[in-house]
Amino acid sequence: MNYYNEIDPFAAQWLRELIKAGLIPAGDVDERSIEDVLPANLEPYRQCHFFAGIGGWPLALQLAGWPKDWPVWTGSVPCKPFSTAGKRAGFADERHLWPAFFWLIQQCRPPVIFGEQVSSKAALEWWDLVASDLEDANHATAAADLPASSVGTPHRRDRLFWVGHANGAGRQRQRSTQSARRQRPSVGSTSFSDGRNNVKLFIEV
């Protein structure tokens, strides 16, 4: 069973219709703000999707062949504070909800997290914070800028896709150096220490 967190009522209803039609995995849709979600609320679920929108991440995981019984979290944290099209208030914007998402990550320690953010200069500062927070919580991190045109759309629309992986459920990975964690890796497949290979989510979404 999946958990979907989406505060927008229209998008939440869309999620329910997609679930009913069998287009995304079965699950419960929670319309509360992520700031009101507690770790205990997430205990029944192995796969949790925050800021779920209309189900892009669960669909991407299906297309990438991610097994239904592998635990994973996803979260496309609101981009408006860091978008060049918005007010550019950045970390001062009330819609900067990474701290709430990260608090749940700290409490629940999901082994794998996928996320997405707008690609901009301000977003690079956001990613610097996210990578630092995750690595302080013993997650290895990686990120790549990908244009929508790389998967066949007629427009560019660059986005920053990122992953956090907790080797040994977040308890075994050693801290990387400051310079290593700031390095932006090239796009490629992701391999895990327990033999899970070829999860090319950055390419196939």
N, C-alpha and C positions, 0 to 999 in steps of 0.2 A: 504494500500500500504506500502511495506517495502522499507527501504533504505539499500543498501549494499555498503560498502566502501572497495575497494580492489585495491591496487596499482599495483599488478602483472597482466600484460595483459592476460597471459594464464589462471590464476585462475579467472579473471574477465569474460573472455569468457565462461569458464566452468559454472560460476554462471548463465550467460544468457541462456545457454543451459538447465540447470536444471530448471530454471524458465519456459522456453518454453515447457519443458516436463511435467510441473506441479508437479515436485518432491519437490520443495521448494516454498514458497509463492511468489506471483507476487510482483515485485518491480523494482526499478531503481538501476542500478549498476554504481557507481561513481569511476573512476580510479584515482582520485587525491590523493595526500598524505593527510593524516589526518591533517597535519599541515596547509593545504590550505582550509580546510572545515570550513565554518562559521555557526553560529547558525541559521541564516536565511535560509540556505540551507536545514535545517532539519525540518522546520516548517510543511511541508505537511505530515510528516510521524509519525506514532505512534510506529512503531517498527524499530529500527536502529541497523544494524550489522556492526561493525568496524573490520578491519583486517579480513574480512569475509571468506577468503580462498575459499573453495569449498562448503560453506554452512553448516558446521557442526552444528552451533548454531541454525539456524532456523529449521533444521531438528530435533534437540534435543527438541526444544520447541514443535514442532508438536507431537513428540512421548510422551512427558510428558503431553500433553493435555492442553498446554497453549492457551487460547482463542485468536483468531486473532485480537480481538478488545481491548485487554489489552496492554497498553503501556509497552515497555521493550526495553532496550539496551543490546547489548552483545559486548564483545571485547576480543579476545585472543591476547593481546599485544605481539609483537615479543619477542621470548624467547632467541634469540642468545646472547644478552649481559649477560645473567645469566645462560646459559647452560654450563655444564662441558665439552661439546664437542666443544665449541667455544673459542673465545679469552679471555673470562671472563673479559671483560672491564667494566662490570656492568653499574653503573650510568654514567660513562664517555663515553659510547658507543653512537654513533650518532643514533643508532637504539633503544635507550631507549625512547620510544614514550609515556610513561604514562603521562608526563606533558601535551602533546597536547590533549590526550584523556580526562584527568581530567579537562582541561580548558573548553572543550565542556560540560562536566558534570556540571560544575559550572554554565555555562551560561544557559543551557537548563533544568537542574534539573529533569532528568528522575526518575520516582518513583522506578523502579527496574532495576538493572544492574547485569548481569551474566558475569563472565570472567574465564579465564583459563591461566595457566602459567606452565612452566617447574618446576618440583619439585627438588630443590637443596638447598644447604646451602645459596648460593647467592640469590636464589629466596625468601628465608625467609626474607632477608633484604628488598627485593623488596616489598613483601607483607606487611611488617611493614610500609613502606612508603605509600602504597596504602590504607591500613586500616586507617592510621592516617589522610591522606588527605580526605578520604570519611567521616570519622566520624567528622572531622572539618566542613564538608559540611552537617552535620546532617543526615548521612546515617548509619544505623545499618549494621554491617558487620559480615560475617562468612566465614570460609574457611575449606577445607578438602583435604588431599592428597588421591588420589584414583589411584590404578594401573589399567591399561587397562584390566588385567586379571580378575578384579572384574566384568566385564560385558561379560566375555566369550572368550576374545581373547587369543591366545596361548603365549603371551609375557606379561611382567610386565609393563614397561613404565609408571612410576609414573607421575602423573600430579597434580598440585594444582588447584582445582576448588574453585571459590569464588563468593559471592553474596553481593550486597549492596542494602539495602531497605530503602527508604526514607518515613517514616511514615508521612502521611499528605503532600505528594509531597515535602518532604525534609524540612519541616518547623516546625515539632512538636516534633521530637525525642530528648530527652535529651542526653547529652554526657555521655558515659559510663566512668568508671574509667580507668586509664592507664593500670592496671593489667587485667581488664576484656576484654579490646579490644585486648590484646595480646594473650588471651587464644584461643587455637585451638579447636573448638567444634568437637564432634563426628558426623559422617555422620547420617543424618536423614531427615525427611520431613521438609518443611518450611511452617509455618503458618503466615498469615498476620492479622493485627488488624481489617481489614474490612471483615474477614470471609473467605478469600481465603485460602483453606487448601490443604494439600496433594500434593504439587508440589514437587515431589521427583526427581528433576532434577539431583541431585548429584548421584543418584543411577541408573537412567534410561537412561542416555546418553551413 
